[in-house]
Amino acid sequence: MAHAPQHQHQHQHQHQHQHQHQHGHPASAHPRHSDPTPNGLPEILDLDAALFAPHLTALTGRIACLAGDDVRHIVDLGSGTGTGTFALLERFPAARVTAVDSSPAMLERLTSAARNRGLGDRVRTLEADAGAGLPGVVDADLVWASASLHHLDDPAAALAGVRAALRPGGLLAVAEVDGMPKFLPEGGGPGELEIRCRAALDGLHAERLPHRGADWGSLLAAAGLSVEQERAERWEVRAPLPEGTGRYAFLFFERIRGTLEGHVSSEDLAALDRLIDGGPLDVRHRDDLVVRSTRETWLARRPA
Ligand SMILES: C[S@@+](CC[C@H](N)C(=O)[O-])C[C@H]1O[C@@H](n2cnc3c(N)ncnc32)[C@H](O)[C@@H]1O
């Protein structure tokens, strides 16, 4: 679902910075190694791609500035439903993508979406643990890893595999998200509820996804990659809200409601229920949502 960037109110704060806070993905409010087709996750990934399409366009544009036009082979590491795959196929018309994911369900959905878009012949899927190297993948011009590296058991070992898969001079793009997105108006009860939920989720993620919030710049350098850009951008989507915003918020709150059982107060759980119960406060028919998310990116090159 595409929408014009003018439907969005965007604030970007771009700066070189040290990472003190947690990273994750809107979809990562679930235990690692859980059901490979967790409820709602593929749809959340697709809605996120649509909502933050301007961010993706800007990011692939920055990649093109560094990579040049002659990008033929791209690897999408932890591809999910193909957000990166499709954005990069559009940006680099001569390229084909190897989409790597450990979840067969994600790869099936990606394959079907590629076929529907008439891109089937430009996409190959590889069901594999991206943490165990990328056997048979060599001479990649570009590796894209969005919200996936923090899922791996040993990201440092995985980055060594990425380096080996890149051609000399090839680029790695890493994207991570700064914790859960926010949807509710700031400064009142709902905004404070989100702050408490976010804190509880951060605590759970610290146990379940210990590499969330890793110092990716240092890990990239340690893997022998030269970091050329590092950015944090705060994106905001306000009214008039693009189609799918309420659905995205609904799926998100439904997902974290289960995860947070026993980790926030019963009053907060009841307040979460009111956001998804079809009543007057349900996020699917509110017009006061403001989606806020900080997206962080690193662009690094394998030295020639
Ligand atoms: C949060 S999703 C991100 C998907 C996509 N890159 C995006 O930005 O929308 C993380 C993805 O990493 C995949 N994943 C998790 N652990 C993995 C592993 N060890 N090897 C390969 N893929 C993995 C999951 O199946 C999921 O599709």
The ligand as an SDF file (V2000), in Angstrom:
LIG
                    3D

 27 29  0  0  0  0  0  0  0  0999 V2000
   11.7520   -8.2620   12.6220 C   0  0  0  0  0  0  0  0  0  0  0  0
   11.7690   -9.2350   11.1830 S   0  0  0  0  0  0  0  0  0  0  0  0
   12.4450   -8.1100    9.9690 C   0  0  0  0  0  0  0  0  0  0  0  0
   12.0870   -8.5010    8.5740 C   0  0  0  0  0  0  0  0  0  0  0  0
   12.5220   -7.5450    7.4770 C   0  0  0  0  0  0  0  0  0  0  0  0
   13.9590   -7.4790    7.3520 N   0  0  0  0  0  0  0  0  0  0  0  0
   11.9370   -6.1730    7.6960 C   0  0  0  0  0  0  0  0  0  0  0  0
   12.6770   -5.2330    7.9500 O   0  0  0  0  0  0  0  0  0  0  0  0
   10.7040   -6.0330    7.6150 O   0  0  0  0  0  0  0  0  0  0  0  0
   13.1610  -10.3120   11.4970 C   0  0  0  0  0  0  0  0  0  0  0  0
   13.3020  -11.4080   10.4690 C   0  0  0  0  0  0  0  0  0  0  0  0
   14.5160  -12.1070   10.7250 O   0  0  0  0  0  0  0  0  0  0  0  0
   14.2560  -13.4790   10.5530 C   0  0  0  0  0  0  0  0  0  0  0  0
   15.2520  -14.2320   11.3470 N   0  0  0  0  0  0  0  0  0  0  0  0
   15.3270  -14.3450   12.6930 C   0  0  0  0  0  0  0  0  0  0  0  0
   16.3880  -15.1030   13.0390 N   0  0  0  0  0  0  0  0  0  0  0  0
   16.9850  -15.4720   11.8800 C   0  0  0  0  0  0  0  0  0  0  0  0
   18.1270  -16.2720   11.5730 C   0  0  0  0  0  0  0  0  0  0  0  0
   18.8620  -16.8230   12.5420 N   0  0  0  0  0  0  0  0  0  0  0  0
   18.4590  -16.4540   10.2860 N   0  0  0  0  0  0  0  0  0  0  0  0
   17.7160  -15.8920    9.2910 C   0  0  0  0  0  0  0  0  0  0  0  0
   16.6290  -15.1270    9.5270 N   0  0  0  0  0  0  0  0  0  0  0  0
   16.2680  -14.9190   10.7990 C   0  0  0  0  0  0  0  0  0  0  0  0
   12.8380  -13.6840   11.0390 C   0  0  0  0  0  0  0  0  0  0  0  0
   12.2630  -14.8800   10.5190 O   0  0  0  0  0  0  0  0  0  0  0  0
   12.1630  -12.4220   10.4940 C   0  0  0  0  0  0  0  0  0  0  0  0
   11.6720  -12.6280    9.2030 O   0  0  0  0  0  0  0  0  0  0  0  0
  1  2  1  0
  2  3  1  0
  2 10  1  0
  3  4  1  0
  4  5  1  0
  5  6  1  0
  5  7  1  0
  7  8  2  0
  7  9  1  0
 10 11  1  0
 11 12  1  0
 11 26  1  0
 12 13  1  0
 13 14  1  0
 13 24  1  0
 14 15  1  0
 14 23  1  0
 15 16  2  0
 16 17  1  0
 17 18  1  0
 17 23  2  0
 18 19  1  0
 18 20  2  0
 20 21  1  0
 21 22  2  0
 22 23  1  0
 24 25  1  0
 24 26  1  0
 26 27  1  0
M  CHG  2   2   1   9  -1
M  END
$$$$
